[in-house]
Amino acid sequence: MLDRVLGRASLKERIADLEEENHHLERQLAAEEERRAEAATARQRAEERENKLEDRIEELEDRVERHRSGEREMGFRAEERLRRDRLAEVLDRLSSVESGPEGVLTAYVDDEGRVPGAVSTAFGDRAELVSRAAPCLAVADDTGLLSACLSVPNPPEPFAEWGDRVSLERSWFEPSGSYSVALVRSDLFALGEYEGRERTAFHGFDSELKSQHSKGGFSQSRFERLRDQQIDSHLDRCRAAIETVDPDRLYVVGERSVIHEFEGLATVTSAVDATGDPEPALDDAVESFWTVQLRVP
């Protein structure tokens, strides 16, 4: 009764109404944040599909051009993605190959695809396939029994040499020692510190990114400008996070459209597909980075 006399009852009711309204707004905010996260993930997947389709279109256009010019279509005799134990097995086999002096060619052909003369000599007509597989480590022998091209996660400088065995280092293909891997997407960052295959530290974050232009409000050009500004701000955060670690070896992986921004900091950059939250996305990216593509010309 005293509350009613002093007007407290109406105030308490108003407070209760405001608290309920606040809870409702919090639920709306949570739903909106979830929608934005889903939209960003959908955009990431769409970009991945677009990249794959562009690669496929380029491959088909190249094939059509070859048919038009009357060139004989050549293909790889075998292709396989090598991971962990299977990769170790293949590297062991290559390391066990022995021949007479100057009987085995090993060459690293960079992404410009210029095939050294020694590679042309060893592979003959199929040197074209080495160029198509580049960047790669190309291995052949003087009898034609050995022929392989392997992608190299941690590549050396280009070289070509004949010897009595395959010239390769396991650290080109398998993780060893201390290093860091940074996964950079336009809306996400994850950084892992590693000892061999074991991750010893992790840091990651998401960044809010406009995923679509609303029907009203501002122009498409303004929307794109604001989105670019958000991406630039996110990349600045990524650089700052990397610089706090200052690793001896840093591999930057992620979206093709942004990883080039880190070439000055990275030992190697590599485009990989990795979706989802920072930690599982980093695990997928690292597994993809250390996967080797084997092609047999």
C-alpha positions in Angstrom: 0.0 0.0 0.0 2.9 2.3 0.8 4.3 1.6 -2.7 1.1 2.7 -4.3 0.9 5.9 -2.2 4.4 6.9 -3.0 4.0 5.9 -6.6 6.6 3.1 -6.4 4.2 0.5 -7.7 4.0 2.1 -11.2 7.8 2.6 -11.2 8.4 -1.0 -10.4 6.0 -2.0 -13.2 7.8 0.3 -15.5 11.2 -1.2 -14.5 9.9 -4.7 -15.1 8.6 -3.7 -18.5 12.0 -2.1 -19.4 13.8 -5.2 -18.2 11.6 -7.4 -20.4 12.2 -5.1 -23.3 15.9 -5.2 -22.7 15.9 -9.0 -22.7 13.9 -8.9 -25.9 16.5 -6.6 -27.5 19.4 -8.8 -26.3 17.7 -11.8 -27.9 17.3 -9.8 -31.1 21.0 -8.7 -31.0 22.1 -12.4 -30.5 20.0 -13.5 -33.4 21.4 -10.7 -35.6 25.0 -11.6 -34.7 24.2 -15.2 -35.5 22.7 -14.2 -38.8 25.8 -12.1 -39.6 28.1 -15.0 -38.8 26.1 -17.3 -41.0 26.1 -14.7 -43.8 29.9 -14.4 -43.5 30.4 -18.1 -43.6 28.1 -18.4 -46.6 30.1 -15.7 -48.4 33.3 -17.5 -47.6 32.0 -20.8 -49.0 30.7 -18.9 -52.1 34.2 -17.5 -52.7 35.7 -20.9 -52.3 33.3 -22.3 -54.9 34.1 -19.4 -57.2 37.8 -20.0 -56.9 37.4 -23.7 -57.8 35.1 -22.8 -60.7 37.6 -20.3 -62.0 40.4 -22.9 -61.8 38.3 -25.4 -63.6 37.3 -22.9 -66.3 41.0 -22.0 -66.9 41.8 -25.7 -67.2 39.0 -26.3 -69.7 39.9 -23.2 -71.7 43.5 -24.4 -71.9 42.3 -27.8 -73.1 40.1 -26.3 -75.7 43.0 -24.1 -77.0 45.1 -27.2 -77.3 42.5 -29.0 -79.3 42.2 -26.0 -81.6 45.9 -25.8 -82.2 46.0 -29.6 -83.0 48.3 -30.4 -80.0 48.1 -33.9 -78.6 46.5 -33.9 -75.2 48.7 -35.3 -72.6 47.6 -36.2 -69.1 49.2 -37.3 -65.8 49.4 -41.1 -65.5 48.5 -40.9 -61.8 47.6 -38.2 -59.2 47.3 -38.5 -55.4 47.1 -36.2 -52.4 49.7 -37.3 -49.8 49.2 -36.8 -46.1 51.1 -37.8 -43.0 52.0 -41.6 -43.1 51.4 -41.9 -46.9 53.5 -38.8 -47.5 56.3 -40.2 -45.3 56.1 -43.5 -47.2 56.5 -41.8 -50.6 59.4 -39.6 -49.4 61.1 -42.7 -48.0 60.8 -44.4 -51.4 62.2 -41.4 -53.3 65.1 -41.1 -50.8 66.0 -44.8 -51.3 66.5 -44.5 -55.0 70.1 -45.0 -56.1 71.7 -45.0 -59.5 75.1 -44.6 -61.1 76.7 -41.2 -61.2 74.5 -38.4 -62.7 71.7 -40.9 -63.1 68.9 -39.1 -61.2 67.6 -35.6 -61.9 66.0 -33.5 -59.1 64.7 -30.0 -60.0 62.5 -27.5 -58.2 60.5 -25.6 -60.9 58.9 -22.4 -59.6 55.4 -21.0 -60.2 56.5 -19.2 -63.3 56.7 -22.6 -65.0 59.9 -22.0 -66.8 61.3 -25.6 -67.4 65.1 -25.8 -67.1 66.9 -27.5 -70.0 67.9 -30.4 -67.7 64.2 -31.1 -67.0 63.3 -30.9 -70.8 66.1 -33.5 -71.4 65.0 -35.8 -68.6 61.2 -35.7 -69.3 61.3 -35.2 -73.1 57.8 -34.7 -74.6 56.3 -34.9 -71.1 58.2 -31.9 -69.8 55.0 -29.9 -70.7 53.4 -31.8 -67.8 56.1 -30.6 -65.4 55.3 -27.0 -66.4 51.6 -27.7 -65.8 52.4 -29.1 -62.3 54.7 -26.2 -61.3 55.5 -25.1 -58.8 56.8 -28.5 -58.0 59.7 -30.8 -57.3 60.4 -32.8 -60.4 62.2 -36.1 -60.2 63.3 -38.4 -63.1 66.1 -40.8 -63.9 68.0 -41.5 -67.1 66.2 -44.8 -67.8 62.7 -43.3 -67.7 61.7 -45.6 -64.8 61.4 -42.7 -62.3 59.0 -39.8 -63.1 57.2 -37.7 -60.5 56.2 -34.2 -59.6 55.4 -33.2 -56.0 54.0 -29.9 -54.7 56.3 -28.4 -52.0 54.7 -26.7 -49.0 58.0 -25.1 -47.9 59.9 -24.8 -51.2 63.6 -24.2 -51.8 65.0 -21.8 -54.4 64.7 -23.2 -57.9 67.5 -25.6 -58.9 68.2 -28.5 -61.2 70.9 -31.1 -60.7 71.9 -34.6 -61.7 73.2 -37.0 -59.1 73.2 -40.6 -57.9 70.1 -40.1 -55.8 67.1 -37.9 -55.3 68.1 -34.6 -53.7 65.4 -33.5 -51.3 65.0 -32.4 -47.7 62.1 -33.6 -45.5 61.6 -30.1 -44.1 60.3 -29.1 -47.6 57.4 -31.4 -47.2 56.9 -32.2 -43.5 56.7 -29.9 -40.4 59.8 -29.8 -38.3 61.2 -27.6 -35.5 59.5 -24.5 -34.3 57.3 -22.4 -36.6 54.0 -20.5 -36.7 51.0 -20.7 -39.0 48.7 -17.8 -39.4 45.3 -18.3 -41.0 44.0 -15.1 -42.5 40.5 -14.6 -43.9 38.8 -11.3 -44.5 36.6 -11.9 -41.4 38.8 -14.2 -39.3 42.3 -14.7 -37.9 43.9 -17.6 -36.2 47.6 -18.0 -35.2 49.2 -21.3 -34.0 52.7 -21.9 -32.7 54.0 -25.4 -33.4 56.8 -27.8 -32.6 56.7 -30.3 -35.4 53.1 -31.3 -35.7 52.2 -30.4 -32.1 50.5 -27.0 -31.6 51.9 -25.3 -28.4 50.0 -22.0 -28.5 46.9 -20.5 -30.1 45.4 -17.1 -30.6 42.4 -16.2 -32.8 39.5 -13.7 -33.3 36.6 -12.9 -35.6 35.9 -9.5 -37.1 32.5 -8.2 -38.0 32.2 -7.8 -41.7 29.3 -6.4 -43.8 28.1 -9.3 -45.8 25.5 -7.7 -48.0 24.1 -4.4 -49.1 20.7 -3.4 -47.7 18.0 -2.4 -50.2 17.8 1.1 -48.8 20.0 3.5 -46.9 23.3 4.1 -48.8 24.7 3.4 -52.2 26.4 0.2 -53.3 29.6 2.0 -53.7 29.5 3.3 -50.2 28.7 -0.2 -48.9 31.7 -1.6 -50.8 33.9 1.3 -49.4 32.8 0.6 -45.8 33.4 -3.1 -46.3 36.9 -2.5 -47.7 37.6 -0.3 -44.7 36.5 -3.1 -42.3 38.8 -5.6 -44.1 41.7 -3.2 -43.9 41.1 -2.7 -40.2 40.9 -6.4 -39.7 44.2 -7.0 -41.6 45.9 -4.4 -39.4 44.8 -6.4 -36.3 46.2 -9.5 -38.0 49.6 -7.9 -38.6 49.7 -6.7 -35.0 48.9 -10.1 -33.7 51.6 -11.7 -35.8 54.2 -9.1 -34.8 53.7 -9.9 -31.1 54.9 -13.5 -31.8 57.8 -12.7 -34.2 58.4 -16.3 -35.3 61.6 -17.4 -37.1 59.4 -19.2 -39.7 55.9 -18.0 -40.4 53.5 -19.6 -42.9 50.5 -17.5 -43.8 47.6 -19.4 -45.3 44.0 -18.5 -46.1 42.0 -16.4 -48.7 43.8 -15.8 -51.9 42.5 -12.2 -51.9 44.2 -11.2 -48.6 47.3 -13.4 -48.0 49.4 -11.4 -50.5 49.3 -8.6 -47.9 51.6 -10.6 -45.7 54.3 -11.6 -48.1 56.8 -9.3 -46.4 56.3 -11.1 -43.1 55.8 -14.7 -44.2 58.3 -17.4 -45.1 55.6 -18.9 -47.4 52.1 -17.9 -48.3 49.5 -20.4 -49.6 45.9 -20.2 -50.5 43.8 -22.8 -48.7 40.1 -23.4 -48.0 39.3 -23.2 -44.3 35.8 -22.3 -42.9 34.3 -22.2 -39.5 35.5 -20.9 -36.2 39.1 -19.8 -35.7 40.5 -22.9 -33.9 39.0 -25.7 -36.1 39.6 -23.6 -39.2 43.3 -23.3 -38.3 43.5 -27.1 -37.8 42.0 -27.7 -41.3 44.2 -25.0 -42.8 47.4 -26.6 -41.4 46.4 -30.1 -42.5 45.7 -28.7 -46.0 49.0 -26.7 -46.1 51.1 -29.8 -45.3 49.3 -32.0 -47.9 51.4 -32.7 -50.9 50.0 -33.2 -54.4 51.8 -36.1 -56.3 51.5 -36.2 -60.1 53.1 -38.8 -62.3 53.9 -37.4 -65.8 
